[in-house]
Amino acid sequence: MIVAPSSSPIVPEPIPFSRLVRVEWIKATDTRSARWLLGLVGLTTTALMLVPVLVPTSFEQTQATYLRVAALGLTVLLPVVTILLFTGEWSQRSIMTTFTQEPRRIRVVNAKLAVSMLMGTGGAIFGGAVAAAGLAVVAAAGRDVASDMSVGVVAGYLIFVFLNVLAAVALGALLQNSAAAIAAAFALPATFAVIGSASTFVADWIDMSVWSWILENDWSGHIPQISVTVIIWVAAPLSAGIARTVRRDIG
């Protein structure tokens, strides 16, 4: 008896998620521009740390203060690196290749999100090391530094860094254009900060500077404002950006 060959198409095995993450990590770091940006992140963080070291009268000489300075240094340029992770392929027209190799676009988006969080984690570790180095320098100089490190301070530092990274990721996913997303990442917070100086409502409920309460581990009475700003700057644009990425025609 002759058995007819099966007409069912052969479904290829899905690309392992770990491989997708590894590929996205290479895309994010293995270019000349990415290396320059990451180098500038390190330089900016280190340079900003010199301010409390060299001008002690302008800053409280505490461990938490040095960690907060490191966070501010990190969030100047690290978000730009994660923006490019989400916009670079659209700007360079190579996104079609990526989605041809992995048609399930949400898996690619998730891999990019994972890499963004890895970069945020790496940046946070680097910032902590820079803060520790600054503290070591002032201790060697004989300066008294108050010991006020706690789980809440470290948690606030990490959340602040991750929120800034995610806000940049959200803009990149939504706008899908490198120049527009980078410009928006700098212009929008500055604009709302100016408006917030004249409007208490904007300052308390929209301005991203509300996240300074997180960095200062000052949650009491501020959780509603923080939650609203996270929705405005992270949750809503990121959800819209993911939906746009999944549905956008790339033909």
C-alpha positions, 0 to 999 in steps of 0.5 A, a space after each residue: 500500500 502506498 502512503 501519500 506524503 503528508 501535506 502538512 507544512 513543516 513548522 520550523 522550531 522557534 528561535 530560542 529567546 536567549 538567542 534573541 536576547 543575545 542578538 539584540 545585545 550585540 545590536 545594542 553594543 557592537 557598533 562604533 556609535 554604541 561604544 562611544 555612547 556607552 563610553 560617554 555614559 561612563 565619562 558623564 557619571 564619573 565627571 558628575 561624581 567629581 562635583 560632590 568630591 570637589 565641592 563638598 559644601 554644595 552637597 550633603 556628604 552622605 552615602 545616599 547623596 553620592 549614590 543619587 549623584 551617580 543615578 543622575 549621571 547615568 540617566 543623562 545618556 544611558 536612555 539614549 542607548 536604549 532608544 537606539 535599540 528600539 529605533 535603529 533598525 527602523 531608521 536603517 531599514 533593517 527591521 524587515 530582516 529581523 521580522 523575517 527571521 522572527 515573524 513573531 514580533 512580540 518576541 523581538 520586542 520582549 528581547 529588546 526589553 530584556 536587553 534594556 533592563 540588562 543595560 539598566 542593571 549594568 549601568 546601575 552597578 557601574 553607578 554604584 561602583 563610581 559612588 563607592 569610588 567617590 566615597 573612598 576618595 573623600 574617606 582617604 582625604 579624611 572627610 567625614 561621610 555620614 553612613 545612611 545607606 539602607 535597602 530603601 535607598 538602594 531600591 529607590 536608586 534602582 527604580 529611578 534608573 529603571 524608570 528612566 530607561 523604560 521611559 526612553 524605551 517607550 518613546 523609542 518604541 512609540 516614535 520608531 525614529 531615532 532623531 525624533 525619539 532622542 529629541 523628545 527624550 530631552 525636550 519633553 521633560 524640560 518642557 514639562 519642568 518649565 510648565 511645572 514651575 508655573 503650575 502645581 498640578 503639572 509639577 505634582 502629577 505630570 512632570 517626570 521630576 516627581 521621580 526624584 521622590 523615588 530617588 530620595 526614598 521619600 514615598 510617603 504621600 507621593 505614591 499617587 503622583 508617582 503612579 500617575 507619572 509612571 502611567 504617563 511616561 512609561 506604561 501608556 507610551 510603551 503599550 502604544 509603542 508595542 502595539 504599533 510595532 506589532 501592527 506596523 506595515 514594513 513593506 
